[in-house]
Amino acid sequence: MTGKRSGFIHRLFSYVTGKQSDTQPQAPVPTLSILPRDQHTISRRHISDNALKVLHRLNSHGYQAYLVGGCIRDLMLDLHPKDFDIATSATPEEVRGLFRNSRIIGRRFKLIHVVFGREVIEVATFRASHRAEDDEHDSSISHHSQKGRILRDNVYGTIEDDAIRRDFTMNSLYYTTTDFSIHDYCGGVQDIHNRVIRLIGDPETRYREDPVRMLRAIRFAAKLDFHIADNTTAPIATLAHLLKDIPAARLFDEVLKLFLSGHAESTYYLLQDYHLFESLFPATQASLKEAPESEQIIINALHNTDLRIQEDKPVTPAFFFAAMLWPALIRLRDRYQNEGMPPVPALQQAATQVISQQCRRTAIPKRFTIPMREIWEMQSRLERRQPRRVDELATHPRFRAAYDFLLLREQSGETIGDAGQWWTDYQASSQDDDRQALLKQLHSVPGNKRKRRRRRPRKRPGNTA
């Protein structure tokens, strides 16, 4: 056995078992398992034509190229993949030379995006397995933080190296168009059959390399209705704090994947079960501990979001974050009001602080925070329904979102009088007489009676008193 081959087996054993040893491993090393075309259900008819074009060009120029990851998993589960990723032996520069419609992206690990109109095929070079102590040999290639998180990882290798560097066994499957077979290096086919999510290697080490893997495990469990293996979940509770080190912009993207993919409600319960929700929404979690009943608006919002996605209706992150942060907002607003601040300034001050705190954890862009504030600030106006302001409110660009939020609050048990039903009737009324009758009802709403202004006595000329 050559030294190179022996080194590969040593690295393979280390990642699969999670152990580093200077001696020859005694446990059996996983070997390649190939599923020929007649033993799986994946057909080229279900694969993007553009992905097939990229595979063909790479193969025709002498490079290894495979469809890899989630698209293979989804096709095996009779799901429709949202995108198609390719792994290849070609370097990013070599791929770039083959496709003029491509660009190199990524700093932590270089990737190629081959662009076909609105469709983007992501191409990655086979990654090599390496240990954190390898960084001292060439810090320009790979680099870890003191906590073990991978900061830069441009280490290339073979397909065997690439397979054991992937996160979960079910995502470590490779499909080739040379003979239309599936190559399985880590037992992913069996885990898909058993509906199990299992990390490749030592879970604690893999989570420290990239703490977002904890969120990915939750997302896949909710999306696929899979069970997470016990050894994969064991370190999560003690390592959840590592998510604080993840850039806020990346966590914002992960939150959208978690909650705006059609499985928000089940995702929320799993995040709470594994103590990960607090790492994403710390102020909201603190509010739920003080007032558990405020959780209902979150559950209802997530349930409604799932229904809208199932019905192919649009969803907006602004409305989602407005609901998720509402318990924290109310808690802080009430505190300011108890300190003597008027209601409107108290709400505005609370909104500023809650959004600022949340953006330090998940970087919400201004195009979403501005509508969030408008939805919140319109709630009291919708409840008061001042007759002279009704038409103005009904034509406000954010009226529909604020109205839906009002109904969500009512559905969640908040006391808002008959405001929700009144606005429903107002929008349904098509005749002026009907609307006038509705407006007359508003005189009984507290705060809507016109106050008569006291007339000041006129000063007479020469009167200095």
N, C-alpha and C positions, 0 to 999 in steps of 0.2 A: 504494500500500500504506500503510495507516495505521500510525502509530507503535506502537500496541498490537500489531498483527499482526506488525510487524517485530521487536518485542521478543520475541514468543513464538518466532519462527523462530530468533532468536539464541540463546535459552535452550535450545531443542530441539537445535540443532546442538552447543552446548557440552556437554550431557549425553550425547549419543549418541557424540560423538568424544572426549570427555574434555578438550577444549581450551576456553580462554577467549580470545576475540579481540574487538577493537574494530572489526574490519573485517567486511564482509559475507562469510560463508563461501562458499567455492567448491565444496565437496563437496555433492552432492545431499542434500536434507533428506528423511528418511523420511516417507512419506505413509500415510494411513489405508488399510488393506486390509480389505474387508468380505467375510466368507464367508456367503453366504445359506444358508437352511435346507437346501437340497438338496445342499450341498457339505460338510456336517459331520454327525456322528452323534449330537449331543447332543439328547436328547428331554426334554420336561417330565416324563415319567414317572420319570426318574431324578433329578429335582430335588426338594428338600424342599418340601412344600406350604406350610410356614410361610415359607420364603424367597420363594416365589411371591406369598404374601399381602403381604409387605413391599414387594416390587417393585410390585405392583399399586397399593397405597395411595400410594406415593411418586409413581408416574407419574400417577395420577388427580388428584393435587393440583398437577400442573404441574412436578414436579421430574424431572430425569434420574436414572435408577437402573439399575444394571447388576449382574449377578453378575460377580465378578471374582476373578482369582488362581488359587490352587491347585485350587479346585473345577472350574474350566473345564479346566485342564490334566489333572486326573485323569479327568474325563468323556471327554475326547478320547482318553485312553489306556485306556478301558474299565475304569477303576478306580472304587472306591466312595469318594467324598469323605467325609472325617470331619466336615467342617463346610462351611457355605456363607456366604461373605462378600459384602457388597454395597457398592458405591461409588456415591455420589450427589452431586448438586449442592446438596442441602439441607445447611444447617449443623447441627451437633449439637443446638442448641436447637430448630431447626425439626423435626428428626426426633423429638426428645423430645416436642414438642407433638402429634405425630400418633399416638404410641403410648404409652398409659398404662402398658403393661407393659414399659417400657424404663428404662434408667439410663445416665447419662453416666459414663464411666470414662476413666482415662488422664491423665497429666500431660504427658509428652513430646509426645503427640499425642492429642487428644480423640477418643474413639470412643463409639458407642452400642451397647449390648447390648439387643436386643429379646428378651424371655424368653417362651418357649412351653413351660411345664413344664420338662422336662430339656433341651430344645433351646434353644440361644442363637444368634440370628442377629446377626452383627456388622456394623454399618453405619458406614462411614467417609466423611467429606466429601472430595471431590477435593482432593488436595494440590497445592500450587504448587511449581514448581521455583525454587530460589533459590540464591544463592551465599553463602559464609560471610561475605563482606564486607557483605552486606545486613543482618547482625545489628546493625550500628551504627546503623541507621535506626530499629529498634524492637526492643530487646532483650527486650521482654515477649512478642513473637510467636515469634521464633526465636533460638536461641543455640547456638554451637558451642564445644567445648573448644579449648585451644591446639593439640591434636593433630588437630583436624578432626572430632572425634566430635560428632554432633548430640545436644544435651542437651535442647532444647525445639524443637518444630517444628509450631506451630499456624498454618501458612501455607496458606490455601485458594486453589484455582485452578480451572482447567477440566479436562475429561477428558484433553485433550492433555498438560497439565502433569502430571496424575496418572500417565499412562502412562509418562512418562520418569523419574518419581521412584521407580518400583518397582524392585526389585532385579534380577530376572532376566527375560529376554525371555519365557520360557515362563509367567511369572506376570503378564504384562502383557496379558492377554486379557480382553475384556469381552463378556458375553452379554446381549442385550436381549430382553425378552418382547414388545416392540412388533412386531417382525417375525421374532424367533427367529434373528437373525443373530449372528455373532461379529465384533467389531471388534478389529483387530490393528494396533497403531501401531509396534511395534518388531521385527517379524519373528519373533514367538514361535511362530506356527504352523509356519513352516519349521524352526525349531530343534527343535520337538517331533518333527516328521517325521524330522529327522536325529539325534534323540536327543542333543542337545547342550545343556549348561548354559552360558549366556553372560550375563555382567553387562551391564547397560545403563549406558553411559558409561565413563569412565576407571576401571579396576578399583582402582587405588591410592586415588583420591579416594573411591570408594564404600566401600571397606573402612575407610578412616579415618573416614568418617561413621558407620559402624556395623560394628565388627570382627566382630560375630556373623554377618555375612554369609559369612565364611569357613567357619563351622561349618554354615551353611545349605547352602552349595554341596556340602559333604561329605555332608550328610544326604540331599539330593536325589539325588546321584550313587549312593549306596548303595541308596536306596529304589527309584529308577526304573531303575537300571542304565544311567544316562546317562554320556556322556563330558563332562568339564569342558573348555571351550575353553582353548587355550594361554594367551591373553592374560588369561583370568580366573584361572588358577592362578599366573601368573608372580610376582605380588607377595606371595603368601601366606607363603612362607618368611621373608621379611624383615619382615613385618608381624604375625607370629603373636604377638609380645610385646604387641601392643595389647589382647589379650584380658585382660591383667592389670588393665586399667582398667574392665572391665565389672563391675557389681555382682555379688557372689557369689550373691545370690538368683536373679538372672536366669540366671547360668551353671548353677545347679542345674537349673532348668527345661529349659535347652537340653541338658544331659547326659541327662536323662530322655527327651527327644525323640530324641536320637541313638541311645541304647542300648536303649530299651524300646519300640521300634516294629516289631520283627521283623526288623531287618537289622543287628544289633549286631556280628556278626563282621566283615562286610565294611566296616562303618563304622570299626571299630578299625584295620583294615589301612590304610584311606585316611587316617585321622588320623595314623598313624605315617609314611606316605609323605610327607605334607605338613608334618610336624613340628609338628602341632597338639596331639597327645596330651599332651605335656609341659606345655602351658599349662593343661590341665584337671587332670592328675594328676601334679604335679611329683615328689612323693615316690615314687610308683610307678615313674615313668620312671627315676629315679636308681637304684632297686633293680634294675630290669631291666638296666641297664648293668653293674652289679656281678655279677649272677647271671642271665644270659639264660635259664637253664632254668626260672626262676620264672614266665616268661611263659605257660607251659602252663596253669596254673590259670586265668588270665585268658581264654585262648582257649577252654578247655573251658566256662567259665562263660558266656561270650557265646554259644557254640554251643548250649548247653542252654537258654539264655534264648530264643533264636530258635525252638527246637523247641517250647517251652511256649506261646509266643505263637501259633505256627501251629496248635497243638492246642487253642487257646482255654482254656489253663490260666492261672491267676493267676501273676503275677510281682510281686515286691516290691523296691523300691529298697534295702531293708536288706540283703537277700541279695546283690544286685548290688554294692553298695558294699563289703560285707564281702569279696567275692572280689577286687574291683579293688584294694583296699588291703592285702590279705593279704601280698604280697611286701614292702611297706614295713614292715608290722607285724613280720614275722619277722626282717627285717634289724635293726630297732631292738631287738627283744626279745633277739636273740642278743648284741648289743653290750652290753646291760645285764647279761646273764648272765655274759659274759666279764669284766665289771668286778666280779663277785662278788655280784650281786643274786640272790636266790632266784628260781626259775622263775615262780611265781605273781605276786609283785610286779613282776617284770620284764615279764610280759605286760600287766599292768594299767597300768603306767607307759607302756609303748610304745603301748597302745591310746589312752590319753588324749592323748599327743603327736601321734600320727598323725591322729586325728580332728580335733584342734584345728587342725593345719596344713591339712588338707583343707577344713575349713569356711571358712578364709580365702579359699579359691579357689572352692569351691562350697558354699553355705550349706546343709548337710544338716540338716533339722529333727531335734529330739530324738526325735520318734516313730520315727525310723529309726536314729539313733545308738545308742539304748539297746538295741534288738534286735541291732544289729551287735556290740556289746560282749558280749552274752549268747551269741551264736553263737561268737564267738572264745573266750570263757572256758570254754565247755562242751567244747571240743575235747580238752583234756587229760583231762577227767573221762570222756569217752567212750572215750578210749584206755585209761585205767587200768581201768575197769569194776570198781570195788570192789563186791564182792558185796552188802554191806549198803546200797549206794547205787543199785543198778541200778533198782529199782522207782521210787525217787524221781526218777531221771533220766528214766525212760520216761514219767512223767506231767508232766514240766516243760512249760510252755506253749511253750517254744522248742525242744523236743526234735526235732521233725520237721525244722525248718530246720537245726539243728546236725547232725543225722544226714545230711541231704542234703549239707551242707558237708563232712562227714567223707568221704563217698563221692567228692565232687568232688576232694578232696585226694588220695585213693587213686588215682582215675582219672588224676590229673596227675603221678603218679610219686612222691609222697611216701611214705616208709616209715612205716606206722602199724600194722605187724603184721597180725593178722587181725581187727582191731577192726571194720572195715566189714562183713565177712561175719558176724561174731558178732552184731552188732546186727540185721542182716537176718534171721538165723535166730531171734533172740529175738522179734522182732515177728511172725514167721510161726508161731511155736509157739503152740498153743492149749491144750495139756494141761500141767498142773502138773508132771508127771513130766519132760516134755521141757525145761521151763524149769529144773527142778532139775538136770538133766544138764548144761545149759549153764552154770549157775552153778558147778558143780563144776570146770569147765574153768578157771575164773578163778583158782584157787589157784596155777596155774603162771605167771600174769602177774606180772612183776616189781613188787614193792611191795605185793602183795595178801596176803602171808603175815602173819597176826596176830603181833604181837610180844608176847612174854610180859613182863608188867610185873614188875619186881623189887619184892618186898615189903620195905618198910622195917621194921626191928625196932622193936617197941613199946618205949616208954620206961616203965621201971618207976618206981613212986612212990619219990621220994627220990633217984633216980639223976640227978644233974646233969651227969654226964660226957657 
